[in-house]
Amino acid sequence: MLKGKGFFDGLCEPVNPGGIATYGYVVLLDGRNLEGYGLASPPWSPNSTNNVAEYTGLICLLRRMLQEGVDEAEVMGDSQLVVRQINGEYKVKSEKIIPLFNVAKELLSRFRRVEVKWIPREENSYADLMTRKAYELAKRGELDKVGC
């Protein structure tokens, strides 16, 4: 049994929708911090939105946790929409989000135990830092792979 804690985040700047959508995550596991970041969609795509970025951050975080062998997870993000949709409190209506939601739910089903919680933005600064790092790299044209 391996327990892990993870944080995810996403952004779409300088405009939402249609800007540069990036994600970031951090896994805290056995005293290690495993970081990840990237593009959530092609830059300047009409499909680039903050919510697409948040979901991509969640998906990439879950994949990383599963790759590391985590079977009990505490997952946290500052997107109330994503957390409430994942927890069944809100319906998913956006055509852009439905496929991402389905992937996230399938990944969540692979854990023996998992809890997804909302946290205030101030408590998500490490994942936010990863997201902003991705954004700066993408702005300079140094990040072009979409997804994780």
C-alpha positions as CSV (number, residue, x, y, z in Angstrom):
1,M,0.0,0.0,0.0
2,L,1.5,3.3,-1.1
3,K,-0.1,6.6,-0.1
4,G,0.5,9.8,-2.0
5,K,-0.7,13.4,-1.9
6,G,-1.0,15.4,-5.1
7,F,-1.8,19.0,-6.2
8,F,-2.9,20.1,-9.6
9,D,-3.5,23.4,-11.4
10,G,-4.1,25.0,-14.8
11,L,-4.3,28.3,-16.5
12,C,-5.1,29.9,-19.8
13,E,-3.5,33.3,-20.4
14,P,-3.3,36.0,-21.6
15,V,-6.9,35.4,-22.7
16,N,-9.4,32.7,-21.6
17,P,-10.6,31.1,-23.8
18,G,-8.1,31.0,-26.7
19,G,-4.8,31.8,-25.0
20,I,-2.0,29.5,-23.9
21,A,-3.4,26.8,-21.7
22,T,-0.8,25.1,-19.4
23,Y,-1.0,22.8,-16.4
24,G,1.2,21.8,-13.5
25,Y,1.2,19.3,-10.7
26,V,3.2,18.1,-7.7
27,V,3.2,14.6,-6.1
28,L,4.4,14.4,-2.5
29,L,5.6,10.8,-2.1
30,D,8.0,9.3,0.4
31,G,9.7,12.6,1.1
32,R,10.1,13.4,-2.6
33,N,8.4,16.1,-4.6
34,L,7.7,14.8,-8.1
35,E,6.9,17.8,-10.4
36,G,5.2,17.9,-13.8
37,Y,4.0,20.6,-16.2
38,G,3.1,21.1,-19.9
39,L,0.6,22.4,-22.5
40,A,-3.0,21.5,-22.1
41,S,-3.9,22.2,-25.7
42,P,-2.2,23.9,-28.7
43,P,-1.5,27.6,-28.0
44,W,-4.1,30.0,-29.2
45,S,-6.6,27.2,-30.0
46,P,-10.2,28.0,-29.4
47,N,-10.2,24.8,-27.3
48,S,-7.6,26.4,-24.9
49,T,-9.5,27.2,-21.7
50,N,-8.7,27.4,-18.0
51,N,-11.0,24.4,-17.4
52,V,-9.3,22.3,-20.1
53,A,-6.0,23.2,-18.4
54,E,-7.3,22.3,-14.9
55,Y,-8.6,18.9,-16.1
56,T,-5.3,18.2,-17.9
57,G,-3.4,18.9,-14.7
58,L,-5.6,16.5,-12.8
59,I,-5.3,13.8,-15.5
60,C,-1.5,14.1,-15.7
61,L,-1.2,14.1,-11.9
62,L,-3.3,10.9,-11.6
63,R,-1.3,9.2,-14.3
64,R,2.0,10.1,-12.5
65,M,0.6,8.8,-9.2
66,L,-0.4,5.6,-10.8
67,Q,3.0,5.2,-12.5
68,E,4.6,5.6,-9.1
69,G,2.5,2.9,-7.7
70,V,0.3,5.0,-5.5
71,D,-2.9,3.2,-4.6
72,E,-4.2,5.6,-1.9
73,A,-4.3,9.2,-2.9
74,E,-5.3,12.6,-1.6
75,V,-5.7,14.9,-4.6
76,M,-6.1,18.7,-4.2
77,G,-6.8,21.5,-6.6
78,D,-8.1,25.1,-6.4
79,S,-10.7,24.7,-9.2
80,Q,-14.1,24.4,-7.5
81,L,-15.7,23.5,-10.8
82,V,-13.3,20.6,-11.5
83,V,-13.5,19.3,-7.9
84,R,-17.3,19.6,-7.7
85,Q,-17.7,17.9,-11.1
86,I,-15.4,15.0,-10.2
87,N,-17.2,14.6,-6.9
88,G,-20.6,14.5,-8.6
89,E,-21.9,17.8,-7.1
90,Y,-22.0,19.5,-10.6
91,K,-23.0,18.1,-13.9
92,V,-20.5,18.3,-16.8
93,K,-22.2,20.1,-19.7
94,S,-19.2,21.4,-21.8
95,E,-18.4,19.4,-24.9
96,K,-14.7,20.3,-24.4
97,I,-14.8,18.9,-20.8
98,I,-16.8,15.7,-21.1
99,P,-13.9,13.6,-22.6
100,L,-11.5,15.0,-20.0
101,F,-13.9,14.3,-17.2
102,N,-14.3,10.7,-18.5
103,V,-10.6,10.1,-18.6
104,A,-10.2,11.5,-15.1
105,K,-13.0,9.4,-13.7
106,E,-11.5,6.2,-15.3
107,L,-8.1,7.0,-13.8
108,L,-9.6,7.7,-10.4
109,S,-11.3,4.3,-10.5
110,R,-7.8,2.6,-10.6
111,F,-7.0,3.7,-7.0
112,R,-7.9,1.6,-4.0
113,R,-8.9,4.8,-2.2
114,V,-8.8,8.3,-3.5
115,E,-10.2,11.6,-2.3
116,V,-10.4,14.8,-4.4
117,K,-10.6,18.0,-2.4
118,W,-10.9,21.7,-3.1
119,I,-8.2,23.9,-1.5
120,P,-7.8,27.7,-1.6
121,R,-5.4,29.1,-4.2
122,E,-2.9,30.1,-1.5
123,E,-2.5,26.4,-0.5
124,N,-1.9,25.4,-4.1
125,S,1.2,27.6,-4.8
126,Y,3.6,24.8,-5.7
127,A,1.3,23.4,-8.5
128,D,0.6,27.0,-9.6
129,L,4.4,27.6,-9.8
130,M,4.7,24.5,-12.2
131,T,1.8,25.9,-14.3
132,R,3.4,29.3,-14.6
133,K,6.7,27.7,-15.4
134,A,5.0,25.9,-18.3
135,Y,3.4,29.1,-19.4
136,E,6.7,31.0,-19.5
137,L,8.3,28.2,-21.5
138,A,5.4,28.1,-23.9
139,K,5.4,31.9,-24.4
140,R,9.0,31.6,-25.5
141,G,8.2,28.7,-27.9
142,E,10.2,26.2,-25.7
143,L,7.3,24.0,-24.9
144,D,5.3,22.4,-27.7
145,K,4.2,18.9,-26.6
146,V,0.5,18.8,-25.6
147,G,-0.5,16.6,-22.8
148,C,1.5,14.3,-20.5
